[in-house]
């Protein structure tokens, strides 16, 4: 947005804001005055009705001999006096005595508008228009395309990292490996050993070159693991930063094998670094769902997932707080009916309570439906399915998951 465009936008914005504020202030003042008038009129009319009812009550008491004629006359005189006063008040100009002071009403309206404007100037973004989703995504992609290169990131990391120590024997071994690779450039085992030992010495550029040579030697037969190992070494060389060059290698590995777990982890790391926490969550959450608890990447993911989910506007529940997994349900099939029911019932109760009080992701609702079907609680499973579809009615991916679970479990 140019300078002139921004100036025009500011003028238009504040003009519209001023008109809205003036309209809101007028509405507040008018409502307060009208409310006072209506309240006064209603109050006067109510008083008149009460006094008339009291006169009728005096006559009834006299008829029942509850009070004497003298007492009845005295009561009539007092009630009549009050009735005349109330009737006179109702006949005056509406709201004349009950209307709120106009100055006070205007002052309160101005204070209210001032608080609104001050709050906007404090936490809002004056001078900037709303940025549509597509524009934000384009800005993120632009930042991703202009982020530091592999070489720059390596130099920056090397400048702040201590130099690895190595024995003379280790250095001699690396010299021998270098000589062997020069003589046999197609020796894949020698290249792998050289890449590993160069990295141990902190010579990441040489290590990456050796890994890249493995991919080159294999030509079109390089596996997803070959590309992933190369990308992993590039990421280690930058202290965990995924450069554009490393991303390109990771995408090649992902194209060859989308199920490769380390590749998915590093791609998720890259997405989180460029501001796409939603895509990072989409890659990592299935890994957590399918993990056995022993994978090397599980720890780093669990440490980062709460922050990633928060930035993505989602809610992450650690595995130890979730309900029965597919593996749990499969293991339960080999138990006796009593043991199976006892195991699953405990998990189901815990999961049901958490979903009822805190909510949870669609995967947890799907687990609860499956668990109830295993327990034979068909009607309960059907009720939970209907509730889950209502809660996630705007999430096409969640509805697809619920439909699949309903079919697989035999509910539908």
C-alpha positions in Angstrom: 0.0 0.0 0.0 1.6 3.3 -1.1 1.7 6.5 1.0 -1.2 8.2 -0.8 -3.3 5.1 -0.6 -2.7 4.7 3.1 -3.6 8.4 3.7 -6.8 7.9 1.8 -7.5 4.8 3.8 -6.9 6.5 7.1 -9.2 9.4 6.2 -11.9 7.0 5.1 -11.5 4.8 8.2 -11.6 7.6 10.8 -14.5 9.3 9.0 -16.5 6.1 9.1 -15.5 5.5 12.7 -16.5 9.0 13.7 -19.9 8.6 12.1 -20.5 5.2 13.8 -19.4 6.6 17.1 -21.7 9.6 16.8 -24.6 7.3 15.8 -23.9 5.1 18.8 -23.7 8.1 21.1 -27.0 9.5 19.9 -28.6 6.0 20.3 -27.3 5.8 23.9 -28.6 9.3 24.8 -31.9 8.7 23.2 -32.4 5.3 24.7 -31.5 6.6 28.2 -34.0 9.5 27.9 -36.8 7.3 26.4 -36.2 4.7 29.1 -36.5 7.2 31.9 -39.7 8.6 30.4 -41.2 5.1 30.0 -40.2 4.2 33.5 -41.8 7.3 35.0 -45.0 6.8 33.1 -45.2 3.1 34.1 -44.5 4.0 37.7 -47.2 6.6 37.9 -49.8 4.3 36.2 -48.9 1.5 38.6 -49.4 3.8 41.6 -52.9 4.8 40.5 -53.9 1.2 40.0 -52.6 0.2 43.4 -54.5 3.0 45.2 -57.8 2.1 43.4 -57.3 -1.6 44.4 -56.8 -0.4 48.0 -60.1 1.5 48.0 -61.9 -1.6 46.8 -60.2 -3.6 49.5 -61.5 -1.2 52.2 -65.0 -1.6 51.0 -64.7 -5.4 51.1 -63.3 -5.3 54.6 -66.2 -3.1 55.7 -68.7 -5.5 54.2 -67.1 -8.4 56.1 -67.1 -6.3 59.3 -63.4 -6.5 59.6 -63.2 -2.8 60.1 -65.6 -0.2 61.5 -67.3 2.6 59.5 -65.1 5.3 61.1 -61.9 3.3 60.3 -63.1 2.7 56.7 -63.8 6.5 56.3 -60.3 7.4 57.6 -58.7 4.9 55.2 -60.7 6.1 52.3 -59.6 9.7 53.0 -55.9 8.8 53.1 -56.0 6.6 50.0 -58.0 9.2 48.1 -55.4 11.8 49.0 -52.6 9.6 47.6 -54.7 8.6 44.6 -55.2 12.3 43.7 -51.5 13.0 44.0 -50.6 10.0 41.8 -53.2 10.9 39.3 -51.9 14.5 39.1 -48.3 13.2 38.6 -49.5 11.0 35.7 -51.3 13.9 34.1 -48.1 16.1 34.0 -45.6 16.1 31.1 -44.4 12.4 30.6 -41.2 11.8 32.4 -40.9 15.4 33.7 -39.9 14.4 37.2 -38.1 11.1 36.4 -36.1 12.0 33.3 -32.3 11.6 33.8 -30.3 14.8 33.5 -29.4 15.3 29.8 -25.9 16.5 30.5 -25.1 13.4 32.6 -26.4 11.1 29.9 -24.3 12.8 27.2 -21.2 12.7 29.5 -21.7 8.9 30.0 -22.1 8.4 26.2 -18.9 10.4 25.5 -17.0 8.4 28.2 -18.2 5.1 26.7 -17.1 6.1 23.2 -13.8 7.3 24.5 -13.1 4.0 26.2 -13.9 2.2 22.9 -11.5 4.4 20.9 -8.8 4.2 23.5 -9.0 0.4 23.6 -8.7 0.3 19.8 -5.6 2.6 19.8 -4.1 0.4 22.5 -4.6 -3.1 21.2 -5.8 -2.5 17.6 -3.9 -1.7 14.4 -4.8 1.9 13.4 -3.6 2.7 9.9 -3.8 -0.9 8.6 -6.7 -2.6 7.0 -7.8 -6.1 7.6 -5.6 -8.6 5.9 -7.5 -11.5 4.2 -6.4 -15.1 4.7 -5.0 -15.3 1.2 -2.9 -12.2 1.7 -1.5 -13.6 5.0 -0.7 -16.9 3.3 1.1 -15.0 0.5 3.1 -13.0 3.0 4.1 -16.2 4.8 5.2 -17.7 1.5 7.2 -14.6 0.6 9.0 -14.8 3.9 9.6 -18.5 3.3 11.0 -17.8 -0.1 13.4 -15.1 1.2 14.6 -16.9 4.4 18.4 -17.5 4.8 20.1 -19.9 2.5 21.9 -23.1 3.7 25.4 -21.5 3.3 24.4 -18.4 5.3 22.8 -20.4 8.1 25.7 -22.8 8.3 28.2 -19.9 8.7 26.0 -18.3 11.4 25.7 -21.6 13.3 29.4 -22.4 13.0 30.3 -18.9 14.4 28.4 -19.6 17.6 29.2 -23.3 18.1 32.2 -24.7 19.9 34.8 -26.5 17.7 34.5 -30.3 18.2 37.5 -32.0 19.8 39.1 -35.1 18.2 42.0 -37.3 18.8 44.9 -37.5 16.4 43.9 -41.1 15.7 40.5 -40.0 14.6 41.9 -37.3 12.4 44.2 -39.8 10.8 41.3 -42.1 10.1 39.4 -39.3 8.4 42.4 -38.5 6.3 42.5 -42.2 5.2 38.8 -42.1 4.4 39.2 -39.0 2.3 42.0 -40.6 0.3 40.0 -43.8 -0.2 37.0 -41.9 -1.5 39.1 -39.9 -3.9 40.4 -43.2 -5.3 37.0 -44.9 -5.3 34.4 -42.1 -5.7 31.6 -44.6 -6.2 32.1 -46.5 -2.9 28.8 -45.9 -1.1 30.0 -47.3 2.2 33.1 -45.2 2.1 31.1 -42.1 1.4 28.7 -42.8 4.2 31.5 -43.3 6.7 33.2 -40.1 5.4 30.0 -38.1 5.8 29.5 -39.3 9.4 33.1 -38.6 10.5 33.3 -35.2 8.8 30.2 -34.2 10.7 31.8 -35.4 14.0 34.7 -33.1 13.3 32.4 -30.2 12.6 33.2 -30.2 8.8 29.6 -30.0 7.8 30.2 -28.7 4.3 32.4 -31.8 3.5 29.9 -34.1 5.2 27.0 -32.7 3.2 29.1 -33.0 0.0 29.7 -36.7 0.8 26.0 -37.3 1.4 25.1 -35.5 -1.8 27.6 -37.7 -3.7 25.8 -40.8 -2.5 22.6 -39.5 -4.1 24.5 -38.7 -7.2 26.1 -42.2 -7.4 22.7 -43.8 -7.1 21.4 -41.5 -9.9 17.7 -42.2 -10.3 17.7 -45.1 -7.8 18.3 -43.0 -4.7 15.8 -43.9 -2.0 13.7 -41.6 0.2 16.1 -42.5 3.0 19.1 -41.3 0.9 17.5 -37.9 0.4 16.2 -37.7 4.0 19.7 -38.5 5.4 21.1 -35.7 3.2 18.5 -33.2 4.4 19.0 -34.3 8.0 22.7 -33.6 7.8 21.9 -30.1 6.3 19.5 -29.4 9.2 22.1 -30.5 11.8 24.6 -28.2 10.2 22.4 -25.2 10.8 21.5 -26.0 14.4 17.9 -27.2 13.5 17.0 -24.6 10.9 15.4 -26.0 7.7 16.8 -23.9 4.8 15.2 -23.7 1.3 17.8 -26.1 0.0 17.1 -28.6 2.8 13.4 -28.2 2.1 13.8 -29.1 -1.5 15.7 -32.3 -0.6 13.0 -33.2 2.0 10.2 -32.7 -0.6 12.0 -35.2 -2.9 12.2 -37.7 0.0 8.5 -37.1 0.8 7.5 -37.6 -2.9 9.3 -41.0 -2.9 7.8 -42.1 0.5 5.1 -39.9 2.1 5.0 -42.3 5.1 8.6 -41.8 6.0 8.3 -40.6 9.6 11.6 -38.6 10.0 10.8 -36.8 6.7 7.4 -35.9 8.0 9.0 -34.6 11.2 11.5 -32.4 9.5 8.9 -31.1 7.0 6.6 -30.2 10.0 9.6 -28.4 11.6 10.1 -26.4 8.4 6.4 -25.5 8.3 6.4 -24.3 11.9 9.5 -22.2 11.2 7.8 -20.3 8.3 4.6 -19.6 10.2 2.4 -22.5 8.9 1.7 -24.2 12.3 -1.5 -25.6 10.8 0.5 -27.6 8.2 3.0 -28.7 10.9 0.2 -30.0 13.1 -1.3 -31.8 10.2 2.0 -33.7 9.6 2.8 -34.3 13.3 -0.5 -35.3 14.8 -0.8 -38.5 12.8 2.7 -39.4 13.8 1.8 -39.1 17.5 -1.4 -41.0 16.9 0.4 -44.0 15.3 3.5 -43.9 17.5 4.5 -46.8 19.8 6.2 -44.5 22.2 9.8 -45.5 21.3 10.4 -43.4 18.1 13.3 -40.9 18.4 11.3 -38.1 16.9 8.4 -38.5 19.3 10.0 -36.6 22.2 10.8 -33.5 20.1 7.3 -33.5 18.6 5.6 -33.8 22.1 7.7 -30.9 23.3 6.7 -28.7 20.5 3.1 -29.8 19.8 1.4 -27.7 22.4 2.9 -24.5 21.0 2.2 -25.6 17.4 -1.4 -26.4 18.2 -1.8 -23.1 20.0 -0.5 -21.2 17.0 -2.7 -23.2 14.7 -5.8 -22.5 16.8 -6.1 -26.1 17.7 -6.0 -28.1 20.9 -3.5 -30.9 21.5 -4.0 -33.6 24.0 -0.9 -35.7 25.0 -1.2 -39.4 24.4 -1.2 -40.3 28.1 -4.4 -38.2 28.5 -6.3 -39.7 25.6 -8.7 -42.6 25.4 -8.1 -46.1 24.0 -6.1 -46.2 20.8 -6.7 -48.5 17.9 -3.9 -50.7 19.3 -5.6 -50.8 22.7 -8.8 -51.9 21.1 -7.1 -54.5 19.0 -5.3 -55.9 22.1 -8.6 -56.0 23.9 -10.0 -58.4 21.3 -7.7 -61.2 22.7 -8.9 -60.8 26.3 -11.8 -62.5 28.0 -15.1 -60.5 27.7 -14.9 -59.5 31.4 -11.3 -58.3 31.2 -11.9 -56.5 28.0 -14.9 -54.8 29.3 -13.2 -53.7 32.5 -10.1 -52.3 30.6 -12.1 -50.4 28.0 -14.7 -49.1 30.5 -12.0 -47.4 32.6 -10.5 -45.7 29.5 -14.0 -44.8 28.2 -15.1 -43.2 31.5 -11.9 -41.1 31.7 -12.2 -40.0 28.0 -16.0 -39.3 28.4 -15.4 -37.1 31.4 -12.6 -35.1 29.7 -14.6 -34.5 26.5 -17.6 -33.4 28.5 -15.7 -30.9 30.6 -12.8 -29.8 28.4 -13.7 -30.9 24.8 -11.1 -32.5 22.5 -10.0 -33.1 19.0 -12.1 -35.1 16.5 -9.7 -38.1 16.9 -10.7 -38.4 20.6 -14.4 -38.4 19.7 -13.8 -41.1 17.2 -12.0 -43.2 19.8 -14.9 -42.8 22.2 -17.4 -43.9 19.5 -15.3 -47.0 18.7 -14.8 -47.9 22.3 -18.6 -47.8 23.0 -19.2 -50.1 20.0 -16.6 -52.6 21.4 -18.5 -52.5 24.7 -21.8 -53.0 22.9 -23.2 -49.6 23.9 -24.7 -49.0 20.4 -27.2 -46.3 21.5 -24.6 -44.4 23.4 -22.2 -44.6 20.5 -25.0 -43.3 18.2 -25.6 -40.4 20.6 -22.0 -39.5 20.7 -21.7 -39.7 17.0 -24.6 -37.2 16.6 -23.0 -34.9 19.1 -19.6 -35.1 17.5 -21.1 -34.2 14.1 -22.9 -31.2 15.6 -19.7 -30.0 17.4 -17.6 -30.3 14.3 -20.2 -29.5 11.7 -17.9 -26.9 10.1 -14.9 -29.3 9.8 -15.1 -31.4 6.7 -12.1 -33.5 7.8 -13.7 -34.3 11.1 -17.0 -35.3 9.5 -15.1 -37.6 7.1 -13.4 -39.2 10.1 -16.7 -39.7 11.9 -18.3 -41.3 8.8 -15.4 -43.7 8.5 -15.5 -44.7 12.1 -19.3 -45.2 12.0 -18.9 -47.6 9.0 -15.8 -49.4 10.3 -17.4 -50.0 13.7 -20.6 -51.2 12.3 -22.6 -48.3 13.7 -23.8 -47.3 10.2 
